[in-house]
Amino acid sequence: MGGPGNPPEGTPEGAPGGGEDEYRSVVFDESFVRAARLQEFSAQERIADHAPAVRRRPPLRRGLSRQALVLVLLIAVAFGTAIYMGVRHPYQTPAAREPVEPLRMTVIPLAPEGKVPGTADLEYLYEHSPAAQFRTGAEGVPLPASRRTAHFSDSQVVSALTTAKDYIVRSALDPEVLTGGEVRGVRVLLDPDQLEQFDQSFARPTADGRHAPTGWLVRFDPSRAELADRKVRVQGTLQAAEADSSTLEVTADHTFVYALRPAGTGGEDEVSLFTLRRELHFRFDRDDLRLHQAQLVVSYVQAGPLSCAEDSTNHLRPLLAGQTAKEGGPAGTDPYATGSATALCGTLATSAQPKV
């Protein structure tokens, strides 16, 4: 006799192996049961209430899934951020910039009282001069300990001091600049609003207190003198201070000592020292600090031994070992003429020269 639910002769050939196998692929999980719209009453409920066998269930309330809720929230935040950024632009419109002040320059030649001292022994010359303890090159332009100001951070003050130092090194210590060569390394450190004045100074040098190349940098007449030592002796100071809430100022005061010999002598002539005292005033706004540029507003130079009768506008024409200053001074200046600076000349103290 066949088992329950099976034909007396057994399962026909080709038919499913059992009654349950026919529904094996159908799975009634808990969520499927809960989602059914019809629910069968229990036997007890049907006896008590004579109710029909089934009842209709109210539809389930399906809320948003957690993933959908998070997605909607993210979209809302992104949309709100876009609106906020559109109303309040993160890059504020820069304030109107004040005009950059043109450079005011003064170059005062210092004439020796007698012959310029010199010797073939360069080290002896240095040792017997006031520059004996000076440092050489960029080491003579150290940065001071920087402190933040009311409106500028430590890093901004350091940036101003570093830019000022770079300008000093390139304009007064670079052998290429000193011998009348390329000046681009100096030019790139200037604020763009001063470039026209800089270019005009070299294209059309004029002794008007505005357009003298020797007010921007140090350079000797290459037809007269050459460097006997590329290691220039330097001593001086750098100081930074806040001019106002939007401007930093740096004052540089340095003395440079150059060893020179006559040009084209092959190093056989005596060497003499040339001394230059240079005071520079730099100004920096926030754009200058960011771009590593400076506004050079004052350049005051005293240099010798020079002859007052020589023009020091375009190049410095130093007096070398054994030479004396020419008689006479610069041409007279008309105080009623505009655009013409009063000519100045001084005397180079004997104590400022080496004792040989």
TIKOLKOL-535728 format. One record per residue (C-alpha): residue in one letter; z, y, x. Coordinates in steps of 0.05 Angstrom, whole numbers, plus 5000, padded with zeros to 4 digits. Each point is the difference from the previous one (the first is absolute). Last residue first. Example, Ala and Ser with C-alpha at 12.3 -4.5 7.8 and 13.67 -1.06 7.14 Angstrom:
// residues 2
s514349795273/a501349314973/
//
This chain:
// residues 356
v508770246960/k504750244945/p496849814934/q498750554948/a504450224942/s504950355047/t494450475022/a499550254928/l493050014970/t498550714977/g497750144930/c493750184962/l498650214928/a493750234964/t501150294931/a496349594948/s493550254970/g498249884927/t500750734982/a498850565050/y505250564999/p504249695055/d493950025047/t501449525056/g498550155073/a496849465042/p504549495032/g503550165064/g498350275068/e500449695068/k498149285007/a505749505006/t500949645066/q497349335025/g503349565053/a500649394955/l496550104933/l499550564950/p498749704932/r494150144955/l502549794931/h494149884954/n497250334937/t504750604991/s502950065070/d495650585023/e501550185071/a502750695021/c507149784986/s499249485054/l503349344987/p505849635034/g501849884947/a501049884926/q503850294941/v497949724932/y502150154929/s496749584945/v502150124928/v497549694934/l497949305019/q499449634934/a500949265014/q496849334982/h502649294995/l496949904931/r506549884962/l503850545037/d494350504991/d499649854925/r507550104994/d499750695032/f500650105075/r500650625044/f499650035075/h502450555047/l497949945072/e503250305062/r496549885067/r502250165071/l494649845050/t501049905075/f494449885050/l501949665065/s495850015064/v496549475040/e496750115068/d492949795010/e497549315018/g499849684931/g492449944995/t499050755000/g496150034935/a504750454961/p505650355038/r506849654994/l505049964943/a506849684986/y502150184929/v507050194976/f501350034926/t505850374967/h501549834928/d502550334936/a498149644935/t502450254932/v499049554940/e499950254928/l500649604936/t497450254934/s500749824926/s507350164985/d500150585050/a499650115075/e503549355017/a501449925074/a497349605059/q501250145074/l496149765060/t502250175071/g497450095070/q498249715068/v493349765027/r496849805066/v492749804994/k498049335027/r492550075012/d501250285069/a495350435041/l496850234935/e493850435009/a498850745009/r494550535000/s493749714968/p504249594953/d503350634971/f506649744978/r502049764931/v506450034960/l499549974924/w499650414936/g501550695029/t495749855060/p494149924952/a500850734980/h498150174928/r505950324964/g503450505046/d493750405005/a497749805070/t493749664973/p497049315012/r493749884959/a498749254992/f506849785026/s504150484957/q495249914941/d501549254999/f507650114998/q499550544946/e495749554957/l504749415013/q506250374975/d499449794927/p499149285021/d507149985029/l499649855074/l501049335034/v492649835000/r498550625043/v504249795058/g496649335011/r493350344988/v500950465060/e495249665049/g499650295070/g502450645033/t504049695057/l506650034963/v497049674938/e497749395039/p506549985040/d504149954935/l506650355012/a499750674964/s496149914935/r500749244991/v507349965020/i502050634961/y496349774938/d503149315003/k506950315007/a498950434938/t497749384962/t506149615022/l504850574980/a496950064931/s500049244989/v507349955023/v501950534949/q496349614946/s503449345020/d506950334998/s498750244929/f498050714979/h502950444945/a507150165023/t498549805072/r500049325034/r502249965071/s495949865062/a502749875070/p495250375045/l493149735019/p498650015074/v494450445029/g500949905075/e498649264992/a493250204974/g497750185071/t505050025057/r507350194998/f502650645032/q505349965054/a495950325057/a496750504952/p503850605028/s496049905064/h501749715069/e499649284978/y493450114965/l496650305061/y502849465046/e497149484954/l493250325002/d499650045076/a493650395015/t503750664990/g499850614957/p503250684987/v496050514960/k499550645041/g503950614977/e503150294937/p497049464956/a496750194933/l502449714935/p494749954945/i502550094929/v496649604945/t501950194929/m497949614938/r500650084924/l497349384965/p497650104929/e504949894942/v498249444954/p499250234928/e505349734953/r498449354965/a499749974924/a504649444976/p497449305001/t498449694932/q504949444990/y497749305012/p503649554951/h496250284940/r504650104940/v496249914935/g495249475025/m505549645039/y504349984937/i494349734957/a498449465051/t507449815005/g500449934924/f494049544999/a502849585056/v506849954965/a496749814933/i495649475033/l506149715035/l503949964934/v494249664964/l499649485056/v507549884998/l499649894925/a494149525007/q503749595052/r506349974957/s496149754940/l498950484942/g503449804936/r498149444952/r503550014934/l499149314971/p496549944933/p504649814943/r500249254988/r496649684940/r503849444967/v498849254997/a502049414956/p500850414938/a506950184980/h504249584953/d505850425026/a505149485019/i495449395009/r494650395039/e505250335045/q503349335016/a493349705017/s498650575049/f494850524983/e493549985038/q497950645034/l493250334994/r497750595044/a500949615065/a501950445060/r506749675011/v496749315005/f494950235050/s505450355042/e504149365001/d494449565025/f495449584955/v495249685048/v493549684976/s496449605053/r503849364983/y497950044928/e495449384999/d504349665052/e505749984951/g496749494955/g498649545058/g494649785049/p494550424969/a494349614968/g494449705043/e501749284979/p504449984938/t507450015012/g503449374978/e497749474950/p505550184952/p498550755009/n505450405038/g505050494969/p505949555011/g498449425046/g494949474983/m501849334972/
//
